[in-house]
């Protein structure tokens, strides 16, 4: 599928970019040492007064090569995001204005790839949607899995669909593109370099991801089969919010599809300093506000909007501190 082709080129372009940062030493020509002269005569004893030939010192042992650190993997973690859109240039301008993301454009065999950068670090790609298949604008999250081919079997065996066959990306890893039983897009991925460790997100970084589903219970069963998630529940008003947990770490949420939304989808959330300010910028840039800024206990202030090209994205700002440190007693 074209979607898979573009994703592959995206990763290949990243490989090329990383390779271009380094260099290779020129190979030095090797010289062949002259062959020793072999004589049939026995060695003559040293003449009187002639010092004996010194013995050739033994070559020092080469130090052992350092052991490469073991790769770390975090199965179940969303490790990469792509926006597939019918208007990449429009989306790039929108997110630059609203979130301050930078764009790094690369040309790979005639295909333009636009890397999303936050603080100079690549965090995703904005690319053309597959118009020939009428692919809608949507975000795609890549889930880290121990074995892509096994994950493909689980996806197909649990009612999902593979829309991009498993594919090896040189020096990067293996991935496959899929949709769940309700049509929400996602990918499974196994990196050759391991997964980045968890860290507190900075403004502009990915902070969370949640699935909007018509049938949350069915969706949980599916993703638990695909990525071995466990489930935790958290009351959210009158509803129950489900959290997908890998190991002991929450990796994503599953919620009922909001009113007015027709298509199940994965919605990534970006960390911001002020959700209200970002929503104002998004609205001024012609975004549609899906969920107005609201406070969620122990989470923060969140909001969701759909960009002018149709991509739905959430933002989350840190919760305001509720407890203030007690002032020290006044000195008498």
ROKEVO-329566 format. One record per residue (C-alpha): x, y, z; residue number from 1; residue in one letter. Coordinates in steps of 0.001 Angstrom, whole numbers, plus 500000, padded with zeros to 6 digits. Example, Ala and Ser with C-alpha at 12.3 -4.5 7.8 and 13.67 -1.06 7.14 Angstrom:
<doza x="512300" y="495500" z="507800" num="1" residuo="a"/>
<doza x="513670" y="498940" z="507140" num="2" residuo="s"/>
This chain:
<doza x="500000" y="500000" z="500000" num="1" residuo="x"/>
<doza x="501226" y="503533" z="499315" num="2" residuo="x"/>
<doza x="500892" y="504379" z="502990" num="3" residuo="x"/>
<doza x="503444" y="501699" z="503821" num="4" residuo="x"/>
<doza x="505729" y="502909" z="501024" num="5" residuo="x"/>
<doza x="505740" y="506441" z="502304" num="6" residuo="x"/>
<doza x="506360" y="505313" z="505875" num="7" residuo="x"/>
<doza x="509289" y="503213" z="504699" num="8" residuo="x"/>
<doza x="510776" y="506110" z="502799" num="9" residuo="x"/>
<doza x="510344" y="508261" z="505860" num="10" residuo="x"/>
<doza x="512425" y="505920" z="507966" num="11" residuo="x"/>
<doza x="514962" y="505512" z="505159" num="12" residuo="x"/>
<doza x="515305" y="509263" z="504880" num="13" residuo="x"/>
<doza x="515958" y="509452" z="508612" num="14" residuo="x"/>
<doza x="518631" y="506782" z="508197" num="15" residuo="x"/>
<doza x="520239" y="508774" z="505405" num="16" residuo="x"/>
<doza x="520130" y="511936" z="507494" num="17" residuo="x"/>
<doza x="521766" y="510266" z="510474" num="18" residuo="x"/>
<doza x="524401" y="508653" z="508283" num="19" residuo="x"/>
<doza x="525188" y="512014" z="506710" num="20" residuo="x"/>
<doza x="526171" y="513392" z="510100" num="21" residuo="x"/>
<doza x="529118" y="511040" z="510341" num="22" residuo="x"/>
<doza x="531960" y="510116" z="508033" num="23" residuo="x"/>
<doza x="534110" y="507137" z="507143" num="24" residuo="x"/>
<doza x="537871" y="507014" z="507222" num="25" residuo="x"/>
<doza x="539665" y="506394" z="503965" num="26" residuo="x"/>
<doza x="541045" y="502908" z="503654" num="27" residuo="x"/>
<doza x="544816" y="502945" z="503814" num="28" residuo="x"/>
<doza x="546649" y="500984" z="501118" num="29" residuo="x"/>
<doza x="548251" y="497826" z="502368" num="30" residuo="x"/>
<doza x="551859" y="497022" z="501513" num="31" residuo="x"/>
<doza x="553074" y="493436" z="501133" num="32" residuo="x"/>
<doza x="556233" y="492797" z="503206" num="33" residuo="x"/>
<doza x="559151" y="491285" z="501274" num="34" residuo="x"/>
<doza x="559514" y="487534" z="501539" num="35" residuo="x"/>
<doza x="562448" y="486410" z="503737" num="36" residuo="x"/>
<doza x="565487" y="484975" z="501937" num="37" residuo="x"/>
<doza x="565810" y="481266" z="502652" num="38" residuo="x"/>
<doza x="569340" y="479772" z="502674" num="39" residuo="x"/>
<doza x="570404" y="476183" z="503058" num="40" residuo="x"/>
<doza x="573539" y="477076" z="504979" num="41" residuo="x"/>
<doza x="573456" y="476773" z="508761" num="42" residuo="x"/>
<doza x="573697" y="479931" z="510799" num="43" residuo="x"/>
<doza x="577280" y="480957" z="511369" num="44" residuo="x"/>
<doza x="578376" y="481460" z="514941" num="45" residuo="x"/>
<doza x="578946" y="485027" z="515899" num="46" residuo="x"/>
<doza x="582454" y="486261" z="515332" num="47" residuo="x"/>
<doza x="584493" y="487082" z="518438" num="48" residuo="x"/>
<doza x="583664" y="490516" z="519608" num="49" residuo="x"/>
<doza x="580377" y="490568" z="517561" num="50" residuo="x"/>
<doza x="577380" y="491080" z="519765" num="51" residuo="x"/>
<doza x="574674" y="488440" z="519575" num="52" residuo="x"/>
<doza x="571413" y="489208" z="517782" num="53" residuo="x"/>
<doza x="568774" y="490606" z="520128" num="54" residuo="x"/>
<doza x="565610" y="488598" z="520557" num="55" residuo="x"/>
<doza x="562440" y="490034" z="519003" num="56" residuo="x"/>
<doza x="560219" y="491270" z="521833" num="57" residuo="x"/>
<doza x="556766" y="489712" z="522057" num="58" residuo="x"/>
<doza x="553903" y="491876" z="520775" num="59" residuo="x"/>
<doza x="551731" y="493293" z="523554" num="60" residuo="x"/>
<doza x="548284" y="491760" z="523888" num="61" residuo="x"/>
<doza x="545506" y="493778" z="522335" num="62" residuo="x"/>
<doza x="543025" y="495139" z="524848" num="63" residuo="x"/>
<doza x="539649" y="493459" z="524803" num="64" residuo="x"/>
<doza x="536972" y="495315" z="522886" num="65" residuo="x"/>
<doza x="534447" y="497024" z="525135" num="66" residuo="x"/>
<doza x="531194" y="495153" z="525561" num="67" residuo="x"/>
<doza x="528295" y="496820" z="523803" num="68" residuo="x"/>
<doza x="525485" y="497742" z="526181" num="69" residuo="x"/>
<doza x="522380" y="495610" z="525872" num="70" residuo="x"/>
<doza x="519511" y="497191" z="523965" num="71" residuo="x"/>
<doza x="516496" y="498256" z="525989" num="72" residuo="x"/>
<doza x="512986" y="497637" z="524703" num="73" residuo="x"/>
<doza x="509713" y="498925" z="526102" num="74" residuo="x"/>
<doza x="506970" y="496761" z="524547" num="75" residuo="x"/>
<doza x="503637" y="498536" z="524388" num="76" residuo="x"/>
<doza x="505137" y="502014" z="524235" num="77" residuo="x"/>
<doza x="504164" y="504326" z="521368" num="78" residuo="x"/>
<doza x="507563" y="505268" z="519959" num="79" residuo="x"/>
<doza x="506811" y="507255" z="516775" num="80" residuo="x"/>
<doza x="503986" y="509237" z="515159" num="81" residuo="x"/>
<doza x="503018" y="510187" z="511612" num="82" residuo="x"/>
<doza x="500330" y="512526" z="510304" num="83" residuo="x"/>
<doza x="498879" y="511337" z="506990" num="84" residuo="x"/>
<doza x="497125" y="514317" z="505418" num="85" residuo="x"/>
<doza x="495806" y="515544" z="502070" num="86" residuo="x"/>
<doza x="497518" y="518908" z="502627" num="87" residuo="x"/>
<doza x="500974" y="518492" z="504238" num="88" residuo="x"/>
<doza x="502082" y="522098" z="503619" num="89" residuo="x"/>
<doza x="498953" y="523436" z="505296" num="90" residuo="x"/>
<doza x="499416" y="521100" z="508263" num="91" residuo="x"/>
<doza x="503084" y="522093" z="508640" num="92" residuo="x"/>
<doza x="502190" y="525798" z="508745" num="93" residuo="x"/>
<doza x="499420" y="525132" z="511280" num="94" residuo="x"/>
<doza x="501550" y="523183" z="513755" num="95" residuo="x"/>
<doza x="504436" y="525620" z="513438" num="96" residuo="x"/>
<doza x="502065" y="528440" z="514397" num="97" residuo="x"/>
<doza x="500215" y="526581" z="517151" num="98" residuo="x"/>
<doza x="502851" y="524327" z="518747" num="99" residuo="x"/>
<doza x="506120" y="525815" z="517523" num="100" residuo="x"/>
<doza x="507193" y="522605" z="515799" num="101" residuo="x"/>
<doza x="509925" y="522972" z="513207" num="102" residuo="x"/>
<doza x="509866" y="521314" z="509795" num="103" residuo="x"/>
<doza x="512863" y="519543" z="508228" num="104" residuo="x"/>
<doza x="512112" y="518691" z="504598" num="105" residuo="x"/>
<doza x="513873" y="515877" z="502773" num="106" residuo="x"/>
<doza x="513496" y="514535" z="499257" num="107" residuo="x"/>
<doza x="513641" y="510770" z="498955" num="108" residuo="x"/>
<doza x="513425" y="509458" z="495392" num="109" residuo="x"/>
<doza x="511059" y="512230" z="494379" num="110" residuo="x"/>
<doza x="508924" y="512040" z="497523" num="111" residuo="x"/>
<doza x="508994" y="514972" z="499922" num="112" residuo="x"/>
<doza x="509104" y="514005" z="503578" num="113" residuo="x"/>
<doza x="508542" y="516536" z="506308" num="114" residuo="x"/>
<doza x="510048" y="515624" z="509665" num="115" residuo="x"/>
<doza x="508424" y="517167" z="512725" num="116" residuo="x"/>
<doza x="511116" y="518529" z="514993" num="117" residuo="x"/>
<doza x="510749" y="519750" z="518544" num="118" residuo="x"/>
<doza x="513796" y="521540" z="519854" num="119" residuo="x"/>
<doza x="515807" y="520158" z="516936" num="120" residuo="x"/>
<doza x="514849" y="516539" z="517668" num="121" residuo="x"/>
<doza x="512802" y="514504" z="515131" num="122" residuo="x"/>
<doza x="509587" y="513283" z="516746" num="123" residuo="x"/>
<doza x="507454" y="512360" z="513725" num="124" residuo="x"/>
<doza x="506586" y="512897" z="510064" num="125" residuo="x"/>
<doza x="503905" y="514791" z="508161" num="126" residuo="x"/>
<doza x="503212" y="513150" z="504810" num="127" residuo="x"/>
<doza x="500701" y="512791" z="501988" num="128" residuo="x"/>
<doza x="497732" y="510529" z="502617" num="129" residuo="x"/>
<doza x="497064" y="507832" z="500025" num="130" residuo="x"/>
<doza x="494635" y="509623" z="497727" num="131" residuo="x"/>
<doza x="494208" y="506606" z="495462" num="132" residuo="x"/>
<doza x="492623" y="504703" z="498340" num="133" residuo="x"/>
<doza x="490805" y="507759" z="499716" num="134" residuo="x"/>
<doza x="492772" y="507512" z="502952" num="135" residuo="x"/>
<doza x="491427" y="510049" z="505460" num="136" residuo="x"/>
<doza x="493665" y="512458" z="507328" num="137" residuo="x"/>
<doza x="494740" y="510772" z="510569" num="138" residuo="x"/>
<doza x="497571" y="510316" z="513050" num="139" residuo="x"/>
<doza x="499344" y="506957" z="513219" num="140" residuo="x"/>
<doza x="501140" y="505762" z="516360" num="141" residuo="x"/>
<doza x="503848" y="503078" z="516237" num="142" residuo="x"/>
<doza x="503636" y="500507" z="519048" num="143" residuo="x"/>
<doza x="506864" y="498790" z="520104" num="144" residuo="x"/>
<doza x="506499" y="494994" z="519991" num="145" residuo="x"/>
<doza x="509003" y="492151" z="520611" num="146" residuo="x"/>
<doza x="508245" y="490472" z="517269" num="147" residuo="x"/>
<doza x="506521" y="492216" z="514367" num="148" residuo="x"/>
<doza x="505572" y="489029" z="512519" num="149" residuo="x"/>
<doza x="504005" y="487542" z="515621" num="150" residuo="x"/>
<doza x="502129" y="490815" z="516181" num="151" residuo="x"/>
<doza x="500820" y="490620" z="512595" num="152" residuo="x"/>
<doza x="499434" y="487151" z="513285" num="153" residuo="x"/>
<doza x="497790" y="488425" z="516466" num="154" residuo="x"/>
<doza x="496267" y="491397" z="514635" num="155" residuo="x"/>
<doza x="494770" y="489241" z="511895" num="156" residuo="x"/>
<doza x="493679" y="486571" z="514370" num="157" residuo="x"/>
<doza x="491885" y="489157" z="516522" num="158" residuo="x"/>
<doza x="489854" y="490846" z="513791" num="159" residuo="x"/>
<doza x="492301" y="493533" z="512684" num="160" residuo="x"/>
<doza x="493585" y="494182" z="509169" num="161" residuo="x"/>
<doza x="497129" y="494531" z="507854" num="162" residuo="x"/>
<doza x="497230" y="497458" z="505420" num="163" residuo="x"/>
<doza x="501016" y="497469" z="504998" num="164" residuo="x"/>
<doza x="502827" y="494091" z="505111" num="165" residuo="x"/>
<doza x="505720" y="493578" z="507535" num="166" residuo="x"/>
<doza x="508782" y="495301" z="506107" num="167" residuo="x"/>
<doza x="512448" y="495614" z="507071" num="168" residuo="x"/>
<doza x="513946" y="499108" z="507064" num="169" residuo="x"/>
<doza x="517768" y="498927" z="506771" num="170" residuo="x"/>
<doza x="519523" y="499975" z="510001" num="171" residuo="x"/>
<doza x="516199" y="500975" z="511572" num="172" residuo="x"/>
<doza x="513982" y="497947" z="512203" num="173" residuo="x"/>
<doza x="510859" y="496116" z="511072" num="174" residuo="x"/>
<doza x="507282" y="497383" z="511038" num="175" residuo="x"/>
<doza x="503797" y="496678" z="509725" num="176" residuo="x"/>
<doza x="500815" y="499008" z="509274" num="177" residuo="x"/>
<doza x="497361" y="497958" z="510440" num="178" residuo="x"/>
<doza x="493844" y="498927" z="511409" num="179" residuo="x"/>
<doza x="491895" y="497569" z="514365" num="180" residuo="x"/>
<doza x="488428" y="495984" z="514009" num="181" residuo="x"/>
<doza x="486819" y="499464" z="514014" num="182" residuo="x"/>
<doza x="489194" y="500908" z="511418" num="183" residuo="x"/>
<doza x="491537" y="502920" z="513655" num="184" residuo="x"/>
<doza x="495051" y="503125" z="512158" num="185" residuo="x"/>
<doza x="498204" y="502085" z="514016" num="186" residuo="x"/>
<doza x="501529" y="500357" z="513310" num="187" residuo="x"/>
<doza x="503663" y="497772" z="515123" num="188" residuo="x"/>
<doza x="507419" y="498240" z="515208" num="189" residuo="x"/>
<doza x="510636" y="496573" z="516415" num="190" residuo="x"/>
<doza x="513698" y="498827" z="516366" num="191" residuo="x"/>
<doza x="517212" y="497574" z="515734" num="192" residuo="x"/>
<doza x="518510" y="500200" z="518150" num="193" residuo="x"/>
<doza x="516159" y="499683" z="521067" num="194" residuo="x"/>
<doza x="513548" y="502090" z="522434" num="195" residuo="x"/>
<doza x="514273" y="505455" z="524002" num="196" residuo="x"/>
<doza x="513868" y="505386" z="527779" num="197" residuo="x"/>
<doza x="510840" y="507024" z="529328" num="198" residuo="x"/>
<doza x="511367" y="510633" z="530326" num="199" residuo="x"/>
<doza x="509287" y="513558" z="531477" num="200" residuo="x"/>
<doza x="508007" y="515256" z="528299" num="201" residuo="x"/>
<doza x="509049" y="518821" z="527545" num="202" residuo="x"/>
<doza x="506701" y="521314" z="525905" num="203" residuo="x"/>
<doza x="506103" y="520121" z="522351" num="204" residuo="x"/>
<doza x="506850" y="516451" z="523096" num="205" residuo="x"/>
<doza x="504371" y="513580" z="523004" num="206" residuo="x"/>
<doza x="502710" y="513124" z="526388" num="207" residuo="x"/>
<doza x="499899" y="510596" z="525952" num="208" residuo="x"/>
<doza x="497734" y="508790" z="523404" num="209" residuo="x"/>
<doza x="494174" y="507517" z="523602" num="210" residuo="x"/>
<doza x="491832" y="505518" z="521424" num="211" residuo="x"/>
<doza x="488379" y="506855" z="520673" num="212" residuo="x"/>
<doza x="486230" y="503780" z="520174" num="213" residuo="x"/>
<doza x="482579" y="502955" z="519611" num="214" residuo="x"/>
<doza x="483087" y="499741" z="521568" num="215" residuo="x"/>
<doza x="485785" y="500288" z="524229" num="216" residuo="x"/>
<doza x="485446" y="496781" z="525692" num="217" residuo="x"/>
<doza x="485977" y="495183" z="522279" num="218" residuo="x"/>
<doza x="488926" y="497486" z="521579" num="219" residuo="x"/>
<doza x="490574" y="496586" z="524880" num="220" residuo="x"/>
<doza x="490270" y="492885" z="524101" num="221" residuo="x"/>
<doza x="491867" y="493446" z="520696" num="222" residuo="x"/>
<doza x="494852" y="495518" z="521844" num="223" residuo="x"/>
<doza x="495442" y="493295" z="524862" num="224" residuo="x"/>
<doza x="495789" y="490373" z="522436" num="225" residuo="x"/>
<doza x="498100" y="492345" z="520120" num="226" residuo="x"/>
<doza x="500448" y="493925" z="522664" num="227" residuo="x"/>
<doza x="499797" y="492077" z="525950" num="228" residuo="x"/>
<doza x="498291" y="495132" z="527635" num="229" residuo="x"/>
<doza x="496669" y="494889" z="531019" num="230" residuo="x"/>
<doza x="493814" y="497247" z="531890" num="231" residuo="x"/>
<doza x="493178" y="499691" z="534693" num="232" residuo="x"/>
<doza x="489982" y="501676" z="535151" num="233" residuo="x"/>
<doza x="489642" y="505281" z="536269" num="234" residuo="x"/>
<doza x="486291" y="507032" z="536881" num="235" residuo="x"/>
<doza x="485840" y="509997" z="534539" num="236" residuo="x"/>
<doza x="482618" y="511788" z="535433" num="237" residuo="x"/>
<doza x="479758" y="509416" z="534621" num="238" residuo="x"/>
<doza x="481994" y="507261" z="532434" num="239" residuo="x"/>
<doza x="484840" y="504854" z="533116" num="240" residuo="x"/>
<doza x="488176" y="505593" z="531488" num="241" residuo="x"/>
<doza x="490320" y="502558" z="530615" num="242" residuo="x"/>
<doza x="494103" y="502645" z="530731" num="243" residuo="x"/>
<doza x="496301" y="500238" z="528757" num="244" residuo="x"/>
<doza x="499238" y="499167" z="530913" num="245" residuo="x"/>
<doza x="502398" y="497429" z="529688" num="246" residuo="x"/>
<doza x="504329" y="495902" z="532569" num="247" residuo="x"/>
<doza x="503689" y="498491" z="535250" num="248" residuo="x"/>
<doza x="503634" y="501540" z="532962" num="249" residuo="x"/>
<doza x="500484" y="503199" z="531552" num="250" residuo="x"/>
<doza x="500905" y="503510" z="527766" num="251" residuo="x"/>
<doza x="497550" y="504767" z="526481" num="252" residuo="x"/>
<doza x="493881" y="505205" z="527179" num="253" residuo="x"/>
<doza x="490642" y="503943" z="525670" num="254" residuo="x"/>
<doza x="487547" y="506139" z="525763" num="255" residuo="x"/>
<doza x="484088" y="506239" z="524250" num="256" residuo="x"/>
<doza x="483950" y="508052" z="520914" num="257" residuo="x"/>
<doza x="482841" y="511639" z="521762" num="258" residuo="x"/>
<doza x="479518" y="512954" z="520502" num="259" residuo="x"/>
<doza x="479790" y="514395" z="517017" num="260" residuo="x"/>
<doza x="482701" y="512112" z="516097" num="261" residuo="x"/>
<doza x="481989" y="509335" z="513626" num="262" residuo="x"/>
<doza x="485357" y="507685" z="513059" num="263" residuo="x"/>
<doza x="487244" y="505640" z="515697" num="264" residuo="x"/>
<doza x="490846" y="506804" z="515881" num="265" residuo="x"/>
<doza x="493985" y="507097" z="517972" num="266" residuo="x"/>
<doza x="494460" y="510660" z="519263" num="267" residuo="x"/>
<doza x="497984" y="511662" z="520379" num="268" residuo="x"/>
<doza x="498415" y="514311" z="523083" num="269" residuo="x"/>
<doza x="501212" y="516902" z="523132" num="270" residuo="x"/>
<doza x="502652" y="518451" z="526273" num="271" residuo="x"/>
<doza x="502133" y="522234" z="526439" num="272" residuo="x"/>
<doza x="502693" y="524940" z="529022" num="273" residuo="x"/>
<doza x="499207" y="526437" z="528739" num="274" residuo="x"/>
<doza x="496325" y="524543" z="527126" num="275" residuo="x"/>
<doza x="494065" y="527599" z="526906" num="276" residuo="x"/>
<doza x="496649" y="529626" z="525009" num="277" residuo="x"/>
<doza x="497251" y="526768" z="522561" num="278" residuo="x"/>
<doza x="493512" y="526367" z="521932" num="279" residuo="x"/>
<doza x="493221" y="530099" z="521199" num="280" residuo="x"/>
<doza x="496038" y="529827" z="518670" num="281" residuo="x"/>
<doza x="494486" y="526721" z="517138" num="282" residuo="x"/>
<doza x="491086" y="528390" z="516814" num="283" residuo="x"/>
<doza x="492650" y="531476" z="515217" num="284" residuo="x"/>
<doza x="494389" y="529150" z="512733" num="285" residuo="x"/>
<doza x="491024" y="527656" z="511650" num="286" residuo="x"/>
<doza x="491073" y="524513" z="513819" num="287" residuo="x"/>
<doza x="487854" y="522956" z="515075" num="288" residuo="x"/>
<doza x="487706" y="522649" z="518855" num="289" residuo="x"/>
<doza x="486472" y="519155" z="519738" num="290" residuo="x"/>
<doza x="486951" y="519287" z="523512" num="291" residuo="x"/>
<doza x="487280" y="522665" z="525205" num="292" residuo="x"/>
<doza x="489990" y="523082" z="527864" num="293" residuo="x"/>
<doza x="489004" y="521168" z="530975" num="294" residuo="x"/>
<doza x="490732" y="520136" z="534184" num="295" residuo="x"/>
<doza x="491195" y="516458" z="534986" num="296" residuo="x"/>
<doza x="492256" y="515558" z="538491" num="297" residuo="x"/>
<doza x="495813" y="514214" z="538784" num="298" residuo="x"/>
<doza x="496316" y="514752" z="535042" num="299" residuo="x"/>
<doza x="496184" y="518430" z="534160" num="300" residuo="x"/>
<doza x="494271" y="520699" z="531820" num="301" residuo="x"/>
<doza x="493461" y="519049" z="528507" num="302" residuo="x"/>
<doza x="491834" y="519984" z="525192" num="303" residuo="x"/>
<doza x="491386" y="518414" z="521763" num="304" residuo="x"/>
<doza x="491100" y="520051" z="518335" num="305" residuo="x"/>
<doza x="491022" y="519009" z="514686" num="306" residuo="x"/>
<doza x="493527" y="520830" z="512494" num="307" residuo="x"/>
<doza x="492414" y="522477" z="509208" num="308" residuo="x"/>
<doza x="493434" y="519359" z="507238" num="309" residuo="x"/>
<doza x="491454" y="516927" z="509424" num="310" residuo="x"/>
<doza x="494031" y="515597" z="511909" num="311" residuo="x"/>
<doza x="492739" y="515310" z="515482" num="312" residuo="x"/>
<doza x="495241" y="516111" z="518246" num="313" residuo="x"/>
<doza x="495079" y="516674" z="521985" num="314" residuo="x"/>
<doza x="497128" y="518901" z="524283" num="315" residuo="x"/>
<doza x="497759" y="518578" z="527997" num="316" residuo="x"/>
<doza x="499198" y="521114" z="530409" num="317" residuo="x"/>
<doza x="500512" y="520243" z="533883" num="318" residuo="x"/>
<doza x="497986" y="520396" z="536680" num="319" residuo="x"/>
<doza x="498183" y="523521" z="538795" num="320" residuo="x"/>
<doza x="499684" y="522815" z="542228" num="321" residuo="x"/>
<doza x="496964" y="522421" z="544851" num="322" residuo="x"/>
<doza x="499121" y="522396" z="547969" num="323" residuo="x"/>
<doza x="501296" y="525321" z="548812" num="324" residuo="x"/>
<doza x="504238" y="524967" z="551104" num="325" residuo="x"/>
<doza x="503565" y="526330" z="554557" num="326" residuo="x"/>
<doza x="505270" y="529620" z="555286" num="327" residuo="x"/>
<doza x="507967" y="529473" z="557946" num="328" residuo="x"/>
<doza x="506933" y="530905" z="561323" num="329" residuo="x"/>
<doza x="507727" y="534582" z="561818" num="330" residuo="x"/>
<doza x="510764" y="535293" z="563885" num="331" residuo="x"/>
<doza x="510039" y="536783" z="567274" num="332" residuo="x"/>
